[in-house]
């Protein structure tokens, strides 16, 4: 294990303090890049085995913040995303209802509690937000590929509308 790691602020979720996340980091000395399960914190006392983590940020990533990291699993295998399958699924979902039903009293109770305490405005919003955050943290390659395909699709639709309306 390295004595110090580096990551970009863009690799961190919005509020990663102490949460277990999947994170792309690099060894400060060798510059080897890898993905790991880890906990990060600005305070080393909040972690079990803190190692320095330099978080670079700003438009040119020339600003540094000192954080700390507990590496939980070294070198998580990057998920290989089958782009054709993802595109097919996107097309199928576009034609189907977009309702997800878990049929779970436990999940519904917990989501309703979050709504009742004002953390979310609806069970649907809570469900969407929590699921998307989970997917972004556990399957970042899949989310990145989906966003890329979605942007391409929307750009194509806009261009088709523009050509059709002219």
Residue, then its C-alpha position, 0 to 999 in steps of 0.5 A: x500500500x502507498x503512503x499517500x493517494x491522490x484523487x480529483x474532487x470530481x471523483x467524490x460523491x457530494x457528501x462522502x464524509x465517512x461513507x463507504x464509496x467506490x473511488x478512483x485514486x492514484x498512488x502519489x509516487x507511482x501514479x498508478x490509477x486504480x479503483x477501490x472501495x474506501x471511506x474518506x474524511x477530512x478528519x483522520x480521527x474518523x477513520x480506522x486506518x487513515x492514509x493521506x489523500x490529496x484531493x485536487x480541485x478547481x478548473x485546472x485541478x491546481x488547488x489541493x485539499x488534504x483529506x484521509x482515506x481508509x482503503x477497504x479493498x484494493x483495486x476493485x475490478x472496473x465494470x465493463x459496460x456492454x454499450x449495445x445492451x445498454x442502448x437496447x435496454x434504454x430503447x425498451x424502457x422508453x417504450x414501457x412504463x417507468x414504474x419500479x415496484x419492489x413490493x416491500x413493506x420495509x423499503x416503503x416504510x423507510x422511504x415514507x419515514x424519510x418523507x415524513x421527516x422532510x428529507x424528501x418531498x415524496x416516496x418517488x423522489x426519495x426512491x429515485x435519489x437513493x437508487x441513483x446515488x447508490x448506482x453512482x457509487x457502486x457502478x460508476x462506469x455504468x452510470x457514466x456510459x448511460x449518461x453518455x448514451x442519453x446525451x447522444x440520444x437527446x442531441x440526435x433528437x434535437x437535431x432531428x427536431x431542428x431539421x424537421x421544423x425548418 
